[in-house]
Amino acid sequence: MSHFSQIKTKLRNLSSLQAALTDLGTAWKAGPCSVRGYQGQTEVAELVIPQENGYDIGFRRNADTQDYELVADLQYWQQPLTVDGFLRQVTQRYAYNTVITESQRQGFQLAEEQVQSDGSVRLVVQRWNG
């Protein structure tokens, strides 16, 4: 019986996910790689976060939804935040990177960035028509 848990997300863009993890200072490896779990069990993921305890956290694409789901043996979760807290931070940085990338693709530039007291980020983008 597998000890792995799959946690659904709304993350669809791998490069934005990679950028989010990098922004948060989380070391990751590009896959496909094995996610190590209980008693040598493994799952394959497109992105793997190695942990010091020898167990990993992975993100793999769900074939049905096309979203990346978190896959890990949660009994061996070894991060400073809870799973929910970790996913909240990743999702915020993912959204930030997605907005910046898409804005630049459409010809906008970041004009202003403010971190609000509640931790949210306010972005102002602009485009000059010439």
Salt bridges, closest charged atoms under 4 A:
ASP23 OD2 - ARG93 NH2 2.98
GLU43 OE1 - ARG60 NH1 2.56
ASP56 OD1 - ARG36 NH2 2.73
ASP67 OD1 - ARG12 NE 2.55
GLU69 OE2 - ARG60 NE 2.96
GLU102 OE2 - ARG105 NH2 2.49
GLU112 OE2 - ARG122 NH1 3.72
